[in-house]
Amino acid sequence: MGSLRRSGGVFPWFPREYQQELFAIFSHPIKNHVILIDDARCFIGQNDYPELDILKQYVLEKRPEFIFDVGEDIMRIHPKVNKNGAVVMQ
């Protein structure tokens, strides 16, 4: 198992395609994207899938103001919203 070195620490094995896709989304000028990733059950560190916790750690380092939750086999990554439904950006 390899590791991805990045500023601020090390992420154990994290496939480049996921890094590239998330980098493209996080680099976009619109900062309040909602990201849905299906087949969450597959993210166990095998068959080219990173471990779910590694993916979550990566996402929350890049966007600490986002919520990362999993339900019904789908990862949901999105900005926090206030009680009025407005996006809370930090």
N, CA, C and O atoms as CSV, one atom per row, in Angstrom:
chain,resi,resn,atom,element,x,y,z
A,1,MET,N,N,0.846,-1.166,0.000
A,1,MET,CA,C,0.000,0.000,0.000
A,1,MET,C,C,0.894,1.233,0.000
A,1,MET,O,O,1.737,1.389,0.883
A,2,GLY,N,N,0.716,2.099,-0.974
A,2,GLY,CA,C,1.523,3.293,-1.088
A,2,GLY,C,C,0.920,4.435,-0.301
A,2,GLY,O,O,0.004,4.232,0.496
A,3,SER,N,N,1.427,5.627,-0.519
A,3,SER,CA,C,0.859,6.786,0.148
A,3,SER,C,C,0.980,7.994,-0.752
A,3,SER,O,O,1.862,8.067,-1.608
A,4,LEU,N,N,0.095,8.925,-0.550
A,4,LEU,CA,C,0.084,10.177,-1.295
A,4,LEU,C,C,0.611,11.253,-0.364
A,4,LEU,O,O,0.003,11.535,0.668
A,5,ARG,N,N,1.728,11.850,-0.717
A,5,ARG,CA,C,2.265,12.924,0.119
A,5,ARG,C,C,1.655,14.232,-0.354
A,5,ARG,O,O,1.540,14.488,-1.552
A,6,ARG,N,N,1.279,15.030,0.585
A,6,ARG,CA,C,0.699,16.323,0.283
A,6,ARG,C,C,1.073,17.269,1.402
A,6,ARG,O,O,1.502,16.831,2.469
A,7,SER,N,N,0.919,18.546,1.173
A,7,SER,CA,C,1.274,19.492,2.220
A,7,SER,C,C,0.402,19.222,3.437
A,7,SER,O,O,-0.814,19.079,3.309
A,8,GLY,N,N,1.000,19.152,4.592
A,8,GLY,CA,C,0.246,18.943,5.810
A,8,GLY,C,C,0.108,17.500,6.229
A,8,GLY,O,O,-0.563,17.233,7.227
A,9,GLY,N,N,0.711,16.539,5.518
A,9,GLY,CA,C,0.614,15.167,5.971
A,9,GLY,C,C,0.650,14.155,4.860
A,9,GLY,O,O,1.082,14.446,3.745
A,10,VAL,N,N,0.189,12.957,5.175
A,10,VAL,CA,C,0.229,11.846,4.235
A,10,VAL,C,C,-1.128,11.185,4.188
A,10,VAL,O,O,-1.737,10.934,5.228
A,11,PHE,N,N,-1.614,10.899,2.981
A,11,PHE,CA,C,-2.813,10.084,2.819
A,11,PHE,C,C,-2.381,8.723,2.332
A,11,PHE,O,O,-1.748,8.633,1.280
A,12,PRO,N,N,-2.699,7.638,3.063
A,12,PRO,CA,C,-2.421,6.312,2.523
A,12,PRO,C,C,-3.119,6.160,1.178
A,12,PRO,O,O,-4.086,6.864,0.890
A,13,TRP,N,N,-2.648,5.282,0.397
A,13,TRP,CA,C,-3.106,4.956,-0.943
A,13,TRP,C,C,-4.422,5.634,-1.326
A,13,TRP,O,O,-5.470,5.355,-0.744
A,14,PHE,N,N,-4.350,6.517,-2.303
A,14,PHE,CA,C,-5.515,7.270,-2.764
A,14,PHE,C,C,-5.394,7.394,-4.278
A,14,PHE,O,O,-4.567,8.166,-4.765
A,15,PRO,N,N,-6.204,6.645,-5.037
A,15,PRO,CA,C,-6.056,6.610,-6.499
A,15,PRO,C,C,-6.098,7.992,-7.148
A,15,PRO,O,O,-6.885,8.859,-6.767
A,16,ARG,N,N,-5.245,8.162,-8.120
A,16,ARG,CA,C,-5.102,9.437,-8.814
A,16,ARG,C,C,-6.400,9.922,-9.453
A,16,ARG,O,O,-6.666,11.124,-9.453
A,17,GLU,N,N,-7.207,9.024,-9.994
A,17,GLU,CA,C,-8.435,9.471,-10.658
A,17,GLU,C,C,-9.376,10.178,-9.687
A,17,GLU,O,O,-10.049,11.137,-10.064
A,18,TYR,N,N,-9.426,9.712,-8.445
A,18,TYR,CA,C,-10.272,10.383,-7.451
A,18,TYR,C,C,-9.694,11.741,-7.094
A,18,TYR,O,O,-10.429,12.717,-6.944
A,19,GLN,N,N,-8.377,11.800,-6.960
A,19,GLN,CA,C,-7.726,13.074,-6.674
A,19,GLN,C,C,-8.025,14.080,-7.772
A,19,GLN,O,O,-8.363,15.230,-7.492
A,20,GLN,N,N,-7.900,13.646,-9.027
A,20,GLN,CA,C,-8.101,14.547,-10.158
A,20,GLN,C,C,-9.536,15.047,-10.237
A,20,GLN,O,O,-9.769,16.235,-10.459
A,21,GLU,N,N,-10.484,14.162,-10.059
A,21,GLU,CA,C,-11.890,14.576,-10.128
A,21,GLU,C,C,-12.237,15.544,-9.008
A,21,GLU,O,O,-12.860,16.579,-9.246
A,22,LEU,N,N,-11.833,15.208,-7.784
A,22,LEU,CA,C,-12.135,16.091,-6.660
A,22,LEU,C,C,-11.385,17.409,-6.787
A,22,LEU,O,O,-11.930,18.460,-6.450
A,23,PHE,N,N,-10.146,17.372,-7.266
A,23,PHE,CA,C,-9.390,18.604,-7.480
A,23,PHE,C,C,-10.128,19.513,-8.460
A,23,PHE,O,O,-10.232,20.719,-8.236
A,24,ALA,N,N,-10.637,18.937,-9.543
A,24,ALA,CA,C,-11.368,19.732,-10.542
A,24,ALA,C,C,-12.612,20.377,-9.925
A,24,ALA,O,O,-12.908,21.543,-10.184
A,25,ILE,N,N,-13.325,19.620,-9.120
A,25,ILE,CA,C,-14.531,20.159,-8.478
A,25,ILE,C,C,-14.155,21.249,-7.479
A,25,ILE,O,O,-14.760,22.321,-7.470
A,26,PHE,N,N,-13.155,20.977,-6.634
A,26,PHE,CA,C,-12.783,21.941,-5.604
A,26,PHE,C,C,-12.098,23.174,-6.174
A,26,PHE,O,O,-12.059,24.211,-5.513
A,27,SER,N,N,-11.558,23.085,-7.386
A,27,SER,CA,C,-10.903,24.229,-8.027
A,27,SER,C,C,-11.881,25.085,-8.814
A,27,SER,O,O,-11.529,26.185,-9.241
A,28,HIS,N,N,-13.070,24.614,-9.007
A,28,HIS,CA,C,-14.080,25.336,-9.782
A,28,HIS,C,C,-14.447,26.637,-9.069
A,28,HIS,O,O,-14.463,26.680,-7.839
A,29,PRO,N,N,-14.743,27.701,-9.828
A,29,PRO,CA,C,-15.073,28.976,-9.183
A,29,PRO,C,C,-16.350,28.924,-8.331
A,29,PRO,O,O,-16.483,29.692,-7.379
A,30,ILE,N,N,-17.263,28.050,-8.654
A,30,ILE,CA,C,-18.454,27.876,-7.814
A,30,ILE,C,C,-18.054,26.935,-6.683
A,30,ILE,O,O,-17.599,25.820,-6.940
A,31,LYS,N,N,-18.215,27.360,-5.465
A,31,LYS,CA,C,-17.691,26.608,-4.319
A,31,LYS,C,C,-18.746,25.811,-3.558
A,31,LYS,O,O,-18.426,25.190,-2.544
A,32,ASN,N,N,-19.990,25.814,-4.019
A,32,ASN,CA,C,-21.031,25.125,-3.249
A,32,ASN,C,C,-21.617,23.918,-3.982
A,32,ASN,O,O,-22.824,23.684,-3.940
A,33,HIS,N,N,-20.760,23.163,-4.646
A,33,HIS,CA,C,-21.188,21.955,-5.343
A,33,HIS,C,C,-21.718,20.913,-4.361
A,33,HIS,O,O,-21.282,20.848,-3.211
A,34,VAL,N,N,-22.649,20.114,-4.824
A,34,VAL,CA,C,-23.087,18.921,-4.112
A,34,VAL,C,C,-22.516,17.740,-4.884
A,34,VAL,O,O,-22.726,17.621,-6.091
A,35,ILE,N,N,-21.789,16.863,-4.184
A,35,ILE,CA,C,-21.136,15.715,-4.806
A,35,ILE,C,C,-21.799,14.454,-4.283
A,35,ILE,O,O,-21.891,14.252,-3.072
A,36,LEU,N,N,-22.260,13.610,-5.188
A,36,LEU,CA,C,-22.835,12.318,-4.830
A,36,LEU,C,C,-21.967,11.226,-5.426
A,36,LEU,O,O,-21.658,11.251,-6.618
A,37,ILE,N,N,-21.578,10.274,-4.605
A,37,ILE,CA,C,-20.768,9.145,-5.063
A,37,ILE,C,C,-21.490,7.876,-4.645
A,37,ILE,O,O,-21.695,7.632,-3.456
A,38,ASP,N,N,-21.873,7.072,-5.622
A,38,ASP,CA,C,-22.606,5.851,-5.287
A,38,ASP,C,C,-21.657,4.692,-4.998
A,38,ASP,O,O,-20.438,4.828,-5.099
A,39,ASP,N,N,-22.230,3.569,-4.642
A,39,ASP,CA,C,-21.481,2.356,-4.320
A,39,ASP,C,C,-20.521,2.558,-3.151
A,39,ASP,O,O,-19.392,2.067,-3.181
A,40,ALA,N,N,-20.963,3.275,-2.128
A,40,ALA,CA,C,-20.119,3.547,-0.965
A,40,ALA,C,C,-19.582,2.259,-0.346
A,40,ALA,O,O,-18.491,2.257,0.224
A,41,ARG,N,N,-20.325,1.179,-0.450
A,41,ARG,CA,C,-19.908,-0.103,0.136
A,41,ARG,C,C,-18.606,-0.615,-0.477
A,41,ARG,O,O,-17.920,-1.439,0.128
A,42,CYS,N,N,-18.263,-0.139,-1.665
A,42,CYS,CA,C,-17.056,-0.607,-2.364
A,42,CYS,C,C,-15.785,0.093,-1.875
A,42,CYS,O,O,-14.682,-0.356,-2.187
A,43,PHE,N,N,-15.918,1.169,-1.125
A,43,PHE,CA,C,-14.768,1.969,-0.712
A,43,PHE,C,C,-14.128,1.356,0.532
A,43,PHE,O,O,-14.246,1.875,1.642
A,44,ILE,N,N,-13.440,0.226,0.301
A,44,ILE,CA,C,-12.805,-0.521,1.382
A,44,ILE,C,C,-11.303,-0.703,1.149
A,44,ILE,O,O,-10.658,-1.500,1.831
A,45,GLY,N,N,-10.749,0.036,0.187
A,45,GLY,CA,C,-9.314,-0.041,-0.074
A,45,GLY,C,C,-8.905,-1.192,-0.964
A,45,GLY,O,O,-7.748,-1.610,-0.946
A,46,GLN,N,N,-9.841,-1.710,-1.746
A,46,GLN,CA,C,-9.538,-2.801,-2.669
A,46,GLN,C,C,-10.109,-2.478,-4.041
A,46,GLN,O,O,-11.013,-1.653,-4.177
A,47,ASN,N,N,-9.559,-3.148,-5.066
A,47,ASN,CA,C,-10.072,-3.004,-6.447
A,47,ASN,C,C,-10.113,-1.556,-6.914
A,47,ASN,O,O,-11.098,-1.119,-7.508
A,48,ASP,N,N,-9.048,-0.813,-6.648
A,48,ASP,CA,C,-8.906,0.584,-7.071
A,48,ASP,C,C,-9.837,1.562,-6.371
A,48,ASP,O,O,-9.956,2.708,-6.804
A,49,TYR,N,N,-10.490,1.145,-5.312
A,49,TYR,CA,C,-11.297,2.066,-4.502
A,49,TYR,C,C,-10.494,2.440,-3.258
A,49,TYR,O,O,-9.916,1.567,-2.610
A,50,PRO,N,N,-10.453,3.735,-2.918
A,50,PRO,CA,C,-9.803,4.102,-1.653
A,50,PRO,C,C,-10.698,3.682,-0.483
A,50,PRO,O,O,-11.874,3.368,-0.671
A,51,GLU,N,N,-10.139,3.681,0.701
A,51,GLU,CA,C,-10.957,3.433,1.882
A,51,GLU,C,C,-11.851,4.652,2.115
A,51,GLU,O,O,-11.441,5.788,1.875
A,52,LEU,N,N,-13.054,4.408,2.577
A,52,LEU,CA,C,-14.028,5.476,2.803
A,52,LEU,C,C,-13.464,6.543,3.741
A,52,LEU,O,O,-13.629,7.736,3.484
A,53,ASP,N,N,-12.807,6.136,4.818
A,53,ASP,CA,C,-12.260,7.102,5.772
A,53,ASP,C,C,-11.171,7.970,5.150
A,53,ASP,O,O,-11.045,9.148,5.487
A,54,ILE,N,N,-10.384,7.392,4.242
A,54,ILE,CA,C,-9.335,8.154,3.557
A,54,ILE,C,C,-9.963,9.199,2.649
A,54,ILE,O,O,-9.522,10.348,2.618
A,55,LEU,N,N,-10.989,8.803,1.915
A,55,LEU,CA,C,-11.691,9.744,1.043
A,55,LEU,C,C,-12.301,10.871,1.866
A,55,LEU,O,O,-12.188,12.043,1.504
A,56,LYS,N,N,-12.943,10.518,2.967
A,56,LYS,CA,C,-13.562,11.532,3.832
A,56,LYS,C,C,-12.512,12.489,4.372
A,56,LYS,O,O,-12.725,13.702,4.373
A,57,GLN,N,N,-11.387,11.967,4.829
A,57,GLN,CA,C,-10.310,12.803,5.360
A,57,GLN,C,C,-9.809,13.769,4.285
A,57,GLN,O,O,-9.602,14.952,4.554
A,58,TYR,N,N,-9.618,13.261,3.077
A,58,TYR,CA,C,-9.147,14.094,1.965
A,58,TYR,C,C,-10.138,15.223,1.681
A,58,TYR,O,O,-9.751,16.386,1.563
A,59,VAL,N,N,-11.409,14.871,1.575
A,59,VAL,CA,C,-12.438,15.864,1.259
A,59,VAL,C,C,-12.504,16.931,2.342
A,59,VAL,O,O,-12.526,18.124,2.039
A,60,LEU,N,N,-12.536,16.510,3.602
A,60,LEU,CA,C,-12.699,17.479,4.683
A,60,LEU,C,C,-11.451,18.320,4.910
A,60,LEU,O,O,-11.529,19.400,5.496
A,61,GLU,N,N,-10.305,17.836,4.454
A,61,GLU,CA,C,-9.123,18.699,4.509
A,61,GLU,C,C,-9.243,19.796,3.453
A,61,GLU,O,O,-8.892,20.948,3.708
A,62,LYS,N,N,-9.733,19.444,2.285
A,62,LYS,CA,C,-9.860,20.417,1.201
A,62,LYS,C,C,-11.045,21.363,1.415
A,62,LYS,O,O,-10.980,22.540,1.060
A,63,ARG,N,N,-12.123,20.842,1.997
A,63,ARG,CA,C,-13.333,21.633,2.236
A,63,ARG,C,C,-13.858,21.362,3.651
A,63,ARG,O,O,-14.859,20.665,3.818
A,64,PRO,N,N,-13.182,21.916,4.675
A,64,PRO,CA,C,-13.595,21.640,6.055
A,64,PRO,C,C,-15.003,22.132,6.378
A,64,PRO,O,O,-15.617,21.679,7.345
A,65,GLU,N,N,-15.509,23.055,5.573
A,65,GLU,CA,C,-16.856,23.573,5.810
A,65,GLU,C,C,-17.946,22.662,5.230
A,65,GLU,O,O,-19.134,22.942,5.389
A,66,PHE,N,N,-17.552,21.592,4.571
A,66,PHE,CA,C,-18.521,20.682,3.963
A,66,PHE,C,C,-18.965,19.595,4.940
A,66,PHE,O,O,-18.299,19.320,5.938
A,67,ILE,N,N,-20.078,19.004,4.634
A,67,ILE,CA,C,-20.584,17.834,5.345
A,67,ILE,C,C,-20.326,16.624,4.462
A,67,ILE,O,O,-20.560,16.663,3.254
A,68,PHE,N,N,-19.849,15.561,5.067
A,68,PHE,CA,C,-19.598,14.303,4.363
A,68,PHE,C,C,-20.396,13.242,5.100
A,68,PHE,O,O,-20.053,12.876,6.224
A,69,ASP,N,N,-21.449,12.748,4.480
A,69,ASP,CA,C,-22.207,11.681,5.128
A,69,ASP,C,C,-22.484,10.563,4.143
A,69,ASP,O,O,-22.405,10.741,2.928
A,70,VAL,N,N,-22.810,9.411,4.697
A,70,VAL,CA,C,-23.060,8.219,3.894
A,70,VAL,C,C,-24.383,7.623,4.334
A,70,VAL,O,O,-24.642,7.468,5.528
A,71,GLY,N,N,-25.207,7.295,3.372
A,71,GLY,CA,C,-26.475,6.637,3.652
A,71,GLY,C,C,-27.005,6.000,2.395
A,71,GLY,O,O,-26.867,6.544,1.300
A,72,GLU,N,N,-27.611,4.846,2.557
A,72,GLU,CA,C,-28.219,4.150,1.424
A,72,GLU,C,C,-27.208,3.899,0.306
A,72,GLU,O,O,-27.555,3.945,-0.874
A,73,ASP,N,N,-25.945,3.630,0.688
A,73,ASP,CA,C,-24.877,3.285,-0.245
A,73,ASP,C,C,-24.422,4.476,-1.099
A,73,ASP,O,O,-23.806,4.290,-2.148
A,74,ILE,N,N,-24.729,5.701,-0.644
A,74,ILE,CA,C,-24.347,6.908,-1.386
A,74,ILE,C,C,-23.619,7.864,-0.450
A,74,ILE,O,O,-24.093,8.157,0.648
A,75,MET,N,N,-22.457,8.348,-0.897
A,75,MET,CA,C,-21.752,9.404,-0.172
A,75,MET,C,C,-22.327,10.734,-0.629
A,75,MET,O,O,-22.529,10.961,-1.822
A,76,ARG,N,N,-22.585,11.600,0.324
A,76,ARG,CA,C,-23.094,12.935,0.035
A,76,ARG,C,C,-22.103,13.941,0.605
A,76,ARG,O,O,-21.831,13.962,1.805
A,77,ILE,N,N,-21.582,14.756,-0.266
A,77,ILE,CA,C,-20.583,15.754,0.113
A,77,ILE,C,C,-21.158,17.105,-0.304
A,77,ILE,O,O,-21.407,17.349,-1.485
A,78,HIS,N,N,-21.366,17.976,0.676
A,78,HIS,CA,C,-22.039,19.235,0.353
A,78,HIS,C,C,-21.752,20.285,1.413
A,78,HIS,O,O,-21.356,19.957,2.531
A,79,PRO,N,N,-21.954,21.564,1.053
A,79,PRO,CA,C,-21.750,22.634,2.027
A,79,PRO,C,C,-22.808,22.553,3.127
A,79,PRO,O,O,-23.896,22.013,2.928
A,80,LYS,N,N,-22.466,23.095,4.276
A,80,LYS,CA,C,-23.444,23.211,5.361
A,80,LYS,C,C,-24.465,24.274,4.966
A,80,LYS,O,O,-24.155,25.216,4.237
A,81,VAL,N,N,-25.676,24.104,5.457
A,81,VAL,CA,C,-26.715,25.114,5.230
A,81,VAL,C,C,-27.257,25.563,6.580
A,81,VAL,O,O,-27.243,24.810,7.553
A,82,ASN,N,N,-27.735,26.805,6.622
A,82,ASN,CA,C,-28.313,27.303,7.871
A,82,ASN,C,C,-29.777,26.899,7.958
A,82,ASN,O,O,-30.280,26.217,7.066
A,83,LYS,N,N,-30.461,27.303,9.005
A,83,LYS,CA,C,-31.846,26.883,9.214
A,83,LYS,C,C,-32.802,27.397,8.130
A,83,LYS,O,O,-33.912,26.885,7.979
A,84,ASN,N,N,-32.363,28.406,7.383
A,84,ASN,CA,C,-33.169,28.945,6.278
A,84,ASN,C,C,-32.841,28.285,4.948
A,84,ASN,O,O,-33.435,28.616,3.922
A,85,GLY,N,N,-31.885,27.344,4.966
A,85,GLY,CA,C,-31.522,26.650,3.746
A,85,GLY,C,C,-30.446,27.334,2.931
A,85,GLY,O,O,-30.121,26.886,1.832
A,86,ALA,N,N,-29.883,28.428,3.460
A,86,ALA,CA,C,-28.817,29.140,2.751
A,86,ALA,C,C,-27.474,28.469,3.030
A,86,ALA,O,O,-27.205,28.034,4.149
A,87,VAL,N,N,-26.651,28.394,2.015
A,87,VAL,CA,C,-25.332,27.781,2.140
A,87,VAL,C,C,-24.468,28.610,3.082
A,87,VAL,O,O,-24.416,29.836,2.977
A,88,VAL,N,N,-23.788,27.924,4.006
A,88,VAL,CA,C,-22.869,28.562,4.944
A,88,VAL,C,C,-21.455,28.302,4.440
A,88,VAL,O,O,-20.959,27.178,4.510
A,89,MET,N,N,-20.811,29.347,3.933
A,89,MET,CA,C,-19.435,29.223,3.438
A,89,MET,C,C,-18.523,29.911,4.443
A,89,MET,O,O,-18.824,30.998,4.937
A,90,GLN,N,N,-17.402,29.256,4.736
A,90,GLN,CA,C,-16.453,29.820,5.697
A,90,GLN,C,C,-15.332,30.511,4.976
A,90,GLN,O,O,-14.428,31.051,5.613
